[in-house]
Amino acid sequence: MTQIYSAFTLFTSLLVEAMPFLLMGVLLSSSLILFFDEGNLIKRIPNHPFLGSIIGSLFGFFFPVCECGNIPVARRLLLQGLPTSVAISFLLAAPTINPIVLWSTYVAFRGQPEVFWLRIIFSLTIAIAVGCIFSLQKDPRPLLKPLLAKRLTVIFEQMEAKKSLQTSPSQPEYSLLQSGSFLLSPQGQTVKMDQTLLKSPVNPKSQVSKSYKWNLFISNVTNELRELGGVLILGSAIAASIQVFVPREIILNLGQDTITSIISMMILAAVVSICSTVDSFFVLSFASTFTTASLVAFLVFGPMIDIKAIGLMLSIFKPRMIVYLMVIVAQLTFILTLSYNYLF
């Protein structure tokens, strides 16, 4: 019975800790409707996979959210036609490469500045590398959940329709052969009187669009909180159950040498699912017993792949895609931290 109470307490603490950041991410992703033109933003991103991955990795400075909040933002941008490499890079790097997390890491490891710098370098390296790998998949729809793939199909069809209208040669219009009412322009040309000419100056188009955007904002917040909130609850419950019913000593006892210490800290990071804004202070308690490489492995792997993040990613990607991400990120984290341990 005590274990059940402990599991419920951990579940509640994980949920209370993660929910504000999820809400922040949902509000931030929905605010793109109000304050950003995603189409223009996406058009400015270079098509080169490497440059796009770099830009995606640095998006965290503009969207400072942890792993609970970056997923709604990534899903929103992905559904607006953001290249796959940019979305994946942002998804992996944003929980670490943002001002809040970097500041907390610097404060926690002021006595070990190499941990601070290694976390930045390794996180950027992994995010850019994974983004370049998935840039080979030009069409992201096979990687997405069926519902999101259908939404993206509609967006692609609309984009293609716009392109075809822009590239098609303009045909001369003969006003006398068309039905409707016409006005005489100051230049002496006949102009068809459509609905845009009948709008009253008291009710300009900007006011209508603002009201429509606010309705979209509220609707988007409601839908994303309902979808992602349920997944977050499930992921927090699984994480709390593992922490209580699987003795932590089983994981920690593996950290007796270089290789097993890195692996055990990566497993611990995935299991505890602690928010990236406070994970530096959590892992600081292991600084006296674990190597620097294993501490960095915890700080790099955890924000990218943990149980809560996996649960939220399931709202975007197919399970096969998440398995690919887990395997690639785990391999790169292990190789980089092990290389540092042996070289330095």
N, C-alpha and C positions, 0 to 999 in steps of 0.2 A: 504493500500500500504506500509505503514511503517513496518507493521509486516512481509510482504513478504521480504522487504529488510533486516530486522533483521534476518529472517530465512535463507536467502541466505548467510549473513555474518557469522552466526554461522555454517552453513553447510561448508562453505569454510574453516573456522578456524579449525573445527573438522577434515576435510580432510587433511589440511596442517599439522596438528599436528600428525595425525595417519599415513600418508603415509610414512614418513621416517622410522618409526618403522616396518611397514609392509614390506617395501623394505629390511630393515635389517634382518627381519625374513626369507624372501624369499631367500636372499643371503646366510644366515647362513644355512638354510635347504638344499639349493642346493650345498653348499660347502662340505656337508657331502659326496657327490659323489667324490670329489677330495681328501679330506684329511682324511676321516674316512672310515673304513670298518664296516658298520652298522651290518653286520652279526656277526663279532667277538664281537662287542659291546653288541649286544642283547644276544649272547650266555653267556656272563659273568654275566648277570643280573640273580639273583636267582629266582627260580620259586615260592618261597613262596609269597603269596599275600601281607602279611604285609611288608616284607623286600623289595619286589618290589615296593610297594607304597611309602616307605620311600625314596628309590633311585630315583624314579620318581619325588618326591617332591623337591629333592635337585638338580635336573638337571638344575634348573634355574641359579645356580652359574656358570655353564659351558656354558649356552646359555642365556646370560643376555638380554632378550627381554621382552617387555610389552605384553598386551593381544592382540595387533594387530600383533605382530611378532611371538608369540609362536605357533599359530595355524598352520602356514605352517611347522614349525619344527615338531610338533606333528603328522601332517598328513604324513610327510615323514617317520618318524620313525615307525608309525603305519603300513604303507604299506610295511615296511621291516620286519614285523613280531614281532614288539614290543608287549609284553603282554598288555592286555587292562588296567589292574590296573596301570601299569607304565605310559601309555599314558595319562590316565585320571588324575592321580596325577600330572604329569608334566603340563598338560593343565591348571589345576586349581591353582597350586602353583607358577609356573614360573613367572607370572606377578608381584608377590610380593616378592618371595624369590629369589632375585637376587641383586647383589651389588649396582646397580644404584638406584633402588627403596628403598632399605634399607637405603642408605646414604641420600636420599632426605627426607625420613620419619624422620630420626634422626635429621637432620638440622631443619626441620619444627617444631618438637615437643621436642626440647631440654629442654623446661620447663616442659614438661609432659612425662618423659621417659616411663611411664607405657603404653602409647599409642604405642610407638615403639615396646615394648616387646609383648604386647597383639596382635598386628598385626602379628608378626612372629608366635607366639604360636597358635593362632586361625587359621591362614591360613594353617599351617602345619597340624593341627589336622583335619580340614575339608578335605584337599586334601588327606590325608592318609585314612581317614574314607571312603570317596567316592570311592577311588581307591580300597579299600578292598571290598566294596559292589559290584562294577562292575567286580571284579575278578571272581565272581560266573559265569559270562558269559564268558566261555572259548573261544568260537568262536566269534570274534568281528564283523563278517560279517553281522549278522542281525541288528546291530546298525548303519551300515555305509550306505552311499548313494549307489545306485545300481552300478554306475560306479566304485567307489572305492572298493566295494565288489567283483566285477569281477576281478579287478587287484589283490586283495589279494588272490582270488581263484587261479589265475595263479601262484602266489608266493608260496602258500602252495603246489600246485601240483609239482612245481620244487623242493621244499624242500623234499617232500616225495620221489620223484624220486632219489634224491641224497642219501637219507637214505637207500632206497632199494638197490642201487648199492653198498653202503658200507657194508651192512649187508649180501648180497648174497654171497655164497661161491664162491671163485675164481675157475674157471675151467681151467685146463691145456690147453695151446694153442700149437698146433703142426704147426710149421711154414710151413712145406712142404705141408700141406693140405690147406693152405691159398694162395689167389692170391695176387700179388703185388711184389714189389722189396724189397730186404733185404740186410742188411749190417752185417758184422762180427764184433762183439764188441771185445774190448781188452781181455775180459774174455773168448773168444771163443764161445760166444752165438750169435745166429742170432737175429737181431733186425730189425723190420719192418721200412722201410724208409717212414715216413709220412711227412706231411707238416711242422711240427715243426722242422724237421731235415734239411729242405731245406731253412730255413730263413737265410738271409744274415746278417753277423755281422754289416754291415753298417746300417741296419734298425732293431734294436733290438725290442723285444716285448714290452719293457717298454715305448719306444717312441710311439708306436702305441696305447698302452692303454692310455697314457696321452692325446694324441690327441682325442681319443674317449671319454674320460672322460670330456674334455673341451667342446666338442659338446653336451654331455648330460647336462652339467652344464648350458650352454646357453639356451638349449631347455627347461630345467626345470624352469629356471627363467622366461622365456617368458610365459610358460603355467600357472604357479602359479600366476604371476602378472595379467594375463588376467582373470583368474577365481576368485581370491580373491579380486582383485581391484574392480571389478563390484559389488561384495557383500558389500565391504566396503563403496562404494559410496551410495548404497541403505540404509545401516544402518546409515550412517552419515546424510542422508536426513531425515530419520524418527526421529532420535534423535533431530535434529535441529527443526523440525516441532513441536515436543512435547514441547520442551523448550519454544517456542515462543507462540504457540496457547493455551497451557495449563498454566494458571497462576501459577507461582512457589509458590505463597502464599497458594494455596490450599494444597500443599504438606507440606510446612513449618508450617502452622497453626496446623497440626496434632501433632506436637512435643511438646505437653504441659505436658505430663506425661511420665513415664518410658517406657511403652510399645509402645505408639504411636510415641514417639521420635525415637525409634529404627526402627520401621517400616517405618517411613517417611524418615529417612536417607538412608535406604536400597533402597526405591523407588527412591529417589533423585540420588543415585549412579548409578542405572540402567538407569535413564533417561538422565543425563548429559553426560554419557559415556566419562568421562575425562580420559586421559591416566594415568596409574599408576605411571609414573615417576614424575608427577606434581600434583596428586590428594591430596597429603598431604598439599600443600600450599593452595589449593582450600578449603578444609574442615577446615583449620585452622581459617578461617573467622567465622565459626560457633562455635568455642570453648567456647565463652563466653555465649552462649544461649542454647547449647545442652550438654547433659551429655557425660562423657567419653565413656560410653558403646555405645552410638549412633554414636559417632565419629569413634570408632573402627568398628562398623557395616558397616559404609560407606567405610572405608579403606579395609575391608576384602571382602565384598560382591561385590563391584563395579568392581575390577579387574577380578573377576571370572565370573560374570554374568552382562553384560550390553547390550544395544541394538546393539552396534557395534560388540561385541564379539559374540552375538547370530547370527547376520548376517553372520559372518565368520564361525561359527560352522556349519551353514547350508550347507557349502561346504564339510563338512566331515560326519556329522551325520544326521540321519533321524529326523524329527520334534519331534517324540515321545521320542527319546533319549534326546533331548535338554530339553523337558518338565520335564523329570525325573531329569536331572541335576539341573534345576532351583529350583524345589521343594525341593530336598534334601539339596542343598547348602543354600537355604533360611531358611529352618528349623534349620539346624545346626548353622548358623550364629545367628539367633534369640535366640536359646537356650543358646549358649555360652555367648553372650553379656548380655542377661538378667540375667543369673546366676552370672556373674561378678558384675552386677549392684546391685543385692540383697546381695551378699556375701561380697562385699568389699565396 
